[in-house]
């Protein structure tokens, strides 16, 4: 009989049968974390390209190509980051309007994906002026969506 409690203790110590931190989060909290990660990575990669477009740093074709490719890949992941009911009060910057006006929000996401892919294609040229125009177009979609759907 002493074997059963010892076995249970050993399995618990090994983590068998215990929940991971990810499993303890609600689906809404998981989606919120996923959104924050995606947008953080997009911002991290957009910053240097934006600085190039604004003339704050010299145009660097190789860096622009890498960063634009990342932005385009991350943009494709955004639609799955907004499942129904995934606003987390006090932890989410997503307004309830996202789910109240879902078709309009989804259209803006699609518009961002198109602009991010155009930015990716345009970064492959050595044309700093073209990159500047594409950055401004992409930034305009970001601003439009943030004004409607992001808490400040």
C-alpha positions as CSV (number, residue, x, y, z in Angstrom):
1,X,0.0,0.0,0.0
2,X,2.9,2.4,0.5
3,X,3.7,2.2,-3.2
4,X,0.7,4.1,-4.3
5,X,1.3,7.3,-2.3
6,X,5.0,7.2,-3.3
7,X,4.1,6.7,-6.9
8,X,1.7,9.6,-6.8
9,X,4.2,11.8,-5.1
10,X,6.9,10.9,-7.7
11,X,4.6,11.5,-10.6
12,X,3.5,14.9,-9.2
13,X,7.2,15.9,-8.7
14,X,7.9,15.0,-12.3
15,X,5.0,17.2,-13.4
16,X,2.8,14.4,-14.6
17,X,-0.8,15.3,-14.2
18,X,-0.2,18.9,-13.3
19,X,-1.4,21.8,-15.5
20,X,1.1,24.0,-17.3
21,X,0.9,27.8,-17.0
22,X,-0.5,28.0,-20.5
23,X,-3.3,25.5,-19.7
24,X,-4.2,27.6,-16.6
25,X,-5.0,30.6,-18.8
26,X,-8.4,31.1,-20.2
27,X,-8.8,30.9,-24.0
28,X,-9.3,34.7,-24.0
29,X,-6.1,35.2,-22.0
30,X,-4.2,33.0,-24.4
31,X,-5.6,34.9,-27.4
32,X,-4.7,38.2,-25.8
33,X,-1.1,37.0,-25.2
34,X,-0.9,35.8,-28.8
35,X,-2.1,39.2,-30.1
36,X,0.3,41.1,-27.9
37,X,3.2,38.9,-29.2
38,X,2.2,39.4,-32.8
39,X,1.8,43.1,-32.6
40,X,5.0,43.4,-30.5
41,X,6.9,41.6,-33.2
42,X,5.3,43.6,-36.0
43,X,6.3,46.9,-34.2
44,X,9.8,45.6,-33.5
45,X,10.2,45.0,-37.3
46,X,8.3,48.0,-38.5
47,X,10.4,50.5,-36.4
48,X,13.6,50.2,-38.5
49,X,11.7,50.3,-41.8
50,X,9.8,53.3,-40.6
51,X,13.0,55.1,-39.6
52,X,14.4,54.4,-43.0
53,X,11.3,55.8,-44.7
54,X,11.5,58.9,-42.5
55,X,15.2,59.4,-43.3
56,X,16.3,59.0,-39.7
57,X,18.6,56.1,-40.7
58,X,20.1,55.3,-44.0
59,X,18.2,52.9,-46.3
60,X,19.5,49.4,-45.9
61,X,18.1,47.1,-48.5
62,X,19.1,43.9,-46.7
63,X,17.6,45.0,-43.4
64,X,14.4,46.2,-45.2
65,X,14.0,42.9,-46.9
66,X,14.3,40.9,-43.7
67,X,12.0,43.1,-41.7
68,X,9.4,43.5,-44.4
69,X,9.3,39.7,-44.8
70,X,8.7,39.2,-41.1
71,X,5.9,41.8,-41.1
72,X,4.2,40.1,-44.0
73,X,4.4,36.7,-42.3
74,X,3.2,38.0,-38.9
75,X,0.3,39.9,-40.6
76,X,-1.0,36.7,-42.0
77,X,-1.3,35.3,-38.5
78,X,-3.5,38.2,-37.1
79,X,-7.0,37.0,-38.1
80,X,-6.7,34.0,-35.8
81,X,-5.7,36.3,-32.9
82,X,-9.2,37.7,-32.4
83,X,-11.5,34.8,-31.6
84,X,-15.0,35.7,-30.3
85,X,-14.9,36.8,-26.7
86,X,-11.2,37.2,-26.4
87,X,-11.1,40.8,-25.0
88,X,-9.6,40.6,-21.5
89,X,-10.8,43.5,-19.4
90,X,-7.8,45.4,-18.0
91,X,-5.3,43.4,-20.0
92,X,-6.4,43.9,-23.5
93,X,-6.2,47.0,-25.7
94,X,-8.8,45.5,-28.1
95,X,-12.1,47.3,-28.0
96,X,-15.4,45.4,-27.9
97,X,-16.1,47.1,-31.2
98,X,-13.9,44.5,-32.9
99,X,-16.6,41.8,-32.2
100,X,-19.5,44.2,-32.6
101,X,-18.4,45.2,-36.1
102,X,-16.5,42.1,-37.1
103,X,-16.9,42.3,-40.9
104,X,-15.5,45.9,-40.9
105,X,-12.6,44.8,-38.6
106,X,-11.8,41.7,-40.7
107,X,-11.8,44.0,-43.8
108,X,-9.2,46.2,-42.1
109,X,-7.1,43.2,-41.2
110,X,-7.2,42.0,-44.8
111,X,-6.3,45.5,-46.0
112,X,-3.3,45.4,-43.6
113,X,-2.2,42.0,-44.9
114,X,-2.3,43.3,-48.5
115,X,-0.3,46.4,-47.5
116,X,2.2,44.2,-45.5
117,X,2.7,41.9,-48.5
118,X,3.1,45.0,-50.8
119,X,5.7,46.3,-48.4
120,X,7.5,42.9,-48.5
121,X,7.5,43.0,-52.3
122,X,8.6,46.6,-52.4
123,X,11.5,46.1,-49.9
124,X,13.2,43.8,-52.4
125,X,13.8,46.8,-54.7
126,X,16.7,49.2,-54.0
127,X,14.2,52.1,-54.3
128,X,14.1,54.0,-51.0
129,X,11.3,56.3,-52.3
130,X,9.2,53.3,-53.1
131,X,9.8,51.9,-49.7
132,X,8.8,55.3,-48.1
133,X,5.5,55.3,-50.0
134,X,4.7,51.7,-49.0
135,X,5.6,52.4,-45.4
136,X,3.2,55.4,-45.4
137,X,0.5,53.2,-46.9
138,X,1.0,50.5,-44.3
139,X,1.1,53.0,-41.5
140,X,-2.1,54.6,-42.6
141,X,-3.9,51.2,-42.3
142,X,-2.5,50.7,-38.9
143,X,-3.7,54.1,-37.8
144,X,-7.2,53.6,-39.2
145,X,-7.6,50.3,-37.4
146,X,-6.1,51.6,-34.1
147,X,-8.4,54.6,-34.1
148,X,-11.4,52.4,-34.3
149,X,-10.5,49.3,-32.5
150,X,-7.6,49.9,-30.0
151,X,-7.9,51.3,-26.5
152,X,-5.3,54.0,-25.8
